[in-house]
Each structure stands twice: as C-alpha cells, then as structure tokens.
Amino acid sequence: MKWPTWSIASGEPGDFLPIFIGCIILFMSVPAFVLLLVMPDRNSGVIGIPLLVWLGIGIIIGVIFVIHGLRICSFPGSWLYRITHGRIFTK
C-alpha cells in the first residue's frame, strides 16, 4: 500500500501555506514572549526562563516558515526573490 505524501509546501509558485503557518506561530509566540519579558509575574521564577526559551524557539520557527513562504511566492527577478535567494547584489 502506498501512503499519501504530505508536505507543507508543494513548491508551486503562489503556495501561501508556509506564510500562513508562520504567521499563526508568530501570532501565538511573540505576544507571550514580549509580555513575559517585559512584565514577568512574581511567581514565574522557575518556569520563566524555560518558557522564554520555548517561545523564542517558536519565534525562530515562525520566521523560518515566513521566509520559506516568501521564497516560494516571490517571482524571479523581483527584489524579494533576490533577497530570499541570496542574490542581493547581482543583476
């Protein structure tokens, strides 16, 4: 029996699913990270640092998803395409 393959991005131009997933992850991680960093609770001493680490990892994963989605959605020759593919100074 052949199992169906599942991928987050099909690689076709215009596939916006990685951007959508990245924005959701960032929407969940960034506010909690900033709130815990700016106004920590008095009783969050033990869980505060590990929670900051997990939220920071979530922010990194969300940014990676957004950048991957921008790479898929950008058109060759555009400014965004050159930045996401590492070809900033070439024509």
NORGIDA-V480124 format. One line per field, one symbol per residue. phi: phi as a letter, one per 30 degrees, with the letter a starting at -180 (. if undefined). A space follows every 50 residues. Layout:
phi = ???
This chain:
phi = .cdddbbdbdiddjdcddddddddddddddddddddddbdddccddcddd ddddddddddddddddddddddddcejdddddddcicdccc
